[in-house]
Amino acid sequence: MTLLLDTHAFLWFWWADPQMSAKAMAAICDPSNRKLISPASAWEIAIKVSRKKLDLGAPY
C-alpha cells in the first residue's frame, strides 16, 4: 500500500505524538508500505516556523 502523509501525520509520526492513532502508526511502520511526503509539507513547515507557530527544537 502507498501512504501519502500530510504535514500533521508526518510530524506526529516523527515526534511519536500520542494524537496519532495506533492504526496509523502501525501502517507507517509497516515496511511493506511505501511512504510519501508531499514537497508542500516542507513549504508548510517553513511557513509555520517563520510565523513562530511551530517550534522544531532545531534550525529548519
C-alpha positions in Angstrom: 0.0 0.0 0.0 1.2 3.5 -0.7 0.7 6.1 2.1 0.7 9.9 1.4 1.4 11.6 4.7 0.1 15.1 5.2 2.1 17.5 7.3 0.4 16.7 10.6 0.7 13.0 10.1 4.4 13.3 9.3 5.1 15.5 12.3 3.0 13.3 14.6 4.8 10.2 13.4 8.3 11.9 13.7 7.6 13.0 17.2 5.7 9.8 18.2 2.8 12.1 19.2 0.0 10.4 21.1 -2.5 12.1 18.8 -1.6 9.7 16.1 -3.7 6.5 16.2 -2.1 3.2 16.8 -3.6 2.0 13.5 -2.0 4.9 11.6 1.4 4.4 13.4 1.3 0.7 12.5 0.6 1.4 8.9 3.5 3.9 8.7 5.9 1.5 10.5 4.9 -1.4 8.2 8.0 -1.9 6.0 5.8 -3.3 3.2 4.0 0.1 2.8 5.5 2.8 0.7 5.6 6.2 2.4 5.4 9.5 0.6 5.5 13.1 1.9 4.5 16.0 -0.4 7.1 18.7 -1.1 4.3 21.1 0.0 4.9 19.8 3.6 8.3 21.3 3.7 6.9 24.6 2.5 4.1 24.4 5.1 6.6 23.6 7.9 8.8 26.5 6.8 5.8 28.9 6.9 4.7 27.8 10.3 8.3 28.1 11.7 8.7 31.6 10.2 5.4 32.7 11.8 6.5 31.1 15.1 3.5 28.7 15.1 5.8 25.7 15.1 9.0 25.1 17.1 11.1 22.2 15.7 13.6 22.5 18.5 16.4 22.9 15.9 17.1 25.2 13.0 14.9 24.5 9.9 
